[in-house]
């Protein structure tokens, strides 16, 4: 065991980049496999846990001074229809 000579070699930044470029396909493949594993886990193993509540107050009462509906009161009818439509 005393006869074993240990040699250490320093790597500079240029040599590290050369090694990365030489093995680009391993880096790309490992990234794709990790992305596929994360997608599969999130799609099939994780149960979504969220709720959403929306409250909208619409009023179309005319004041004493208004005899004709204003554009804002006309928009209320459009908003009522939009709320009834499901997006998804």
Residue pairs with C-beta under 8 A, 6 or more apart in sequence:
20 27
56 79
56 83
58 76
58 79
58 80
59 76
60 69
60 73
60 76
60 77
62 69
62 73
